[in-house]
Amino acid sequence: MPSSLRIAIGSDHAGYELKQHLVAMLTAQGHTVDDQGTYSTESVDYPPICAGVGRTVRDGKADFGIVLGGSGQGEQLAANKVRGVRAALCNCLYTARMARSHNDANVLSMGARVVGEGLAEEIVTTFLSTAFEGGRHARRVAQLSELENDF
């Protein structure tokens, strides 16, 4: 994993505590973290927060994004509405590794009600440290990008 990455992170109320934990972990590792909210456990709508994380990645202001919620599913969907974002729901190490190596995912989504802090740390580390394999996978990622133009 590169020694210093720029990471945008956001969550809804269900993901708030895990977000706080990951912000501390990533900062301690020397990464620059852009915390885009939420800032409490008070109920909040996640789409604008997750889309904001996606826009930050798309615009090159962050190397990667992380979005968190109860299951991570809605957060992934919201981030993927941003053109150029490839958000992947990864609640295990295998999907985190495959999302990066085969899909060149640039936003990680996780469910705070699905994974605990220890597993979340491992998922984040795996996601951030896995390189995109390119090759036949690059052709497929290009096809995904082309689909954005079709609709």
C-alpha positions as CSV (number, residue, x, y, z in Angstrom):
1,M,0.0,0.0,0.0
2,P,1.3,3.5,-0.8
3,S,2.5,5.2,2.3
4,S,0.1,8.1,2.0
5,L,-3.2,8.1,0.2
6,R,-6.0,10.7,0.0
7,I,-9.2,9.0,1.1
8,A,-12.7,10.5,1.2
9,I,-15.0,8.9,3.7
10,G,-18.7,9.2,4.5
11,S,-21.4,7.4,6.3
12,D,-25.0,7.6,7.5
13,H,-25.9,7.3,11.1
14,A,-25.6,3.5,11.2
15,G,-22.0,3.7,9.9
16,Y,-20.9,6.7,12.0
17,E,-19.1,4.8,14.8
18,L,-17.2,2.6,12.3
19,K,-16.4,5.6,10.2
20,Q,-14.9,7.3,13.3
21,H,-12.8,4.2,14.0
22,L,-11.5,4.0,10.4
23,V,-10.7,7.7,10.2
24,A,-8.5,7.3,13.3
25,M,-6.9,4.2,11.9
26,L,-6.2,5.7,8.4
27,T,-4.9,9.0,9.9
28,A,-2.6,7.0,12.2
29,Q,-1.2,5.2,9.1
30,G,-0.3,8.6,7.6
31,H,-3.2,8.9,5.1
32,T,-5.0,12.1,4.4
33,V,-8.7,11.6,5.3
34,D,-11.5,13.9,4.1
35,D,-14.4,13.1,6.4
36,Q,-17.6,14.2,4.6
37,G,-20.0,13.2,7.4
38,T,-22.2,12.4,9.0
39,Y,-20.9,13.7,12.3
40,S,-23.3,11.9,14.8
41,T,-25.6,9.0,15.2
42,E,-28.6,11.2,14.5
43,S,-30.6,9.9,11.6
44,V,-29.5,11.2,8.2
45,D,-30.1,10.5,4.6
46,Y,-27.0,8.9,3.0
47,P,-27.4,9.6,-0.7
48,P,-25.9,13.1,-0.7
49,I,-23.0,12.1,1.5
50,C,-22.1,9.0,-0.5
51,A,-22.4,10.9,-3.8
52,G,-20.2,13.6,-2.4
53,V,-17.5,10.9,-1.6
54,G,-17.9,9.7,-5.2
55,R,-17.5,13.2,-6.7
56,T,-14.4,13.7,-4.6
57,V,-12.9,10.6,-6.1
58,R,-14.1,11.3,-9.6
59,D,-12.7,14.8,-9.5
60,G,-9.2,13.5,-8.4
61,K,-9.4,15.1,-5.0
62,A,-9.1,11.6,-3.4
63,D,-7.4,8.4,-4.5
64,F,-10.1,6.3,-3.0
65,G,-13.4,6.6,-1.2
66,I,-15.1,4.7,1.6
67,V,-18.8,4.8,2.3
68,L,-20.5,3.1,5.3
69,G,-24.0,2.4,6.4
70,G,-26.0,-0.3,8.1
71,S,-25.6,-2.9,5.2
72,G,-23.5,-0.8,2.8
73,Q,-25.9,-1.5,0.0
74,G,-27.6,1.8,-0.3
75,E,-24.3,3.6,0.1
76,Q,-22.8,1.7,-2.7
77,L,-25.8,2.4,-4.9
78,A,-25.6,6.2,-4.2
79,A,-21.9,6.4,-4.8
80,N,-22.3,4.5,-8.1
81,K,-24.7,7.2,-9.4
82,V,-21.6,9.4,-9.9
83,R,-20.1,9.0,-13.4
84,G,-16.6,7.4,-13.1
85,V,-17.2,5.7,-9.7
86,R,-16.9,2.0,-9.4
87,A,-18.1,1.4,-5.8
88,A,-18.0,-2.1,-4.5
89,L,-19.8,-3.6,-1.5
90,C,-17.2,-5.6,0.3
91,N,-18.0,-7.3,3.6
92,C,-15.3,-9.9,3.3
93,L,-11.6,-10.0,2.3
94,Y,-12.2,-11.9,-0.9
95,T,-14.6,-9.3,-2.4
96,A,-12.3,-6.5,-1.3
97,R,-9.4,-8.1,-3.2
98,M,-11.5,-8.9,-6.3
99,A,-13.1,-5.5,-6.4
100,R,-9.6,-3.9,-6.8
101,S,-7.8,-6.6,-8.8
102,H,-10.5,-7.3,-11.3
103,N,-12.8,-4.2,-11.3
104,D,-10.4,-1.4,-10.4
105,A,-13.0,-0.3,-7.8
106,N,-12.3,3.2,-6.5
107,V,-14.9,3.4,-3.7
108,L,-15.3,0.8,-0.9
109,S,-18.7,0.3,0.6
110,M,-19.2,-1.7,3.9
111,G,-22.0,-2.4,6.3
112,A,-21.3,-1.5,9.9
113,R,-24.1,-3.9,11.0
114,V,-22.4,-6.6,9.0
115,V,-18.7,-6.3,9.8
116,G,-17.0,-5.5,13.1
117,E,-14.1,-3.1,13.5
118,G,-11.4,-5.7,13.2
119,L,-12.7,-7.2,10.0
120,A,-13.4,-3.7,8.6
121,E,-9.8,-2.7,9.2
122,E,-8.6,-5.8,7.3
123,I,-11.1,-5.1,4.5
124,V,-9.9,-1.5,4.2
125,T,-6.2,-2.6,4.2
126,T,-6.9,-5.3,1.6
127,F,-8.8,-2.9,-0.6
128,L,-6.2,-0.1,-0.4
129,S,-3.2,-2.4,-0.9
130,T,-4.5,-4.5,-3.8
131,A,-3.4,-3.4,-7.3
132,F,-5.6,-3.5,-10.4
133,E,-4.4,-6.4,-12.6
134,G,-5.3,-4.8,-15.9
135,G,-5.1,-7.1,-18.9
136,R,-8.5,-8.6,-19.8
137,H,-10.0,-6.8,-16.8
138,A,-9.0,-3.4,-18.2
139,R,-11.2,-4.2,-21.3
140,R,-14.1,-5.0,-19.0
141,V,-13.7,-1.9,-16.9
142,A,-13.6,0.2,-20.1
143,Q,-16.9,-1.5,-21.1
144,L,-18.4,-0.5,-17.8
145,S,-17.3,3.1,-18.4
146,E,-18.9,3.0,-21.9
147,L,-22.2,1.9,-20.4
148,E,-22.3,5.2,-18.5
149,N,-22.5,7.0,-21.8
150,D,-25.3,4.8,-23.1
151,F,-27.9,5.8,-20.5
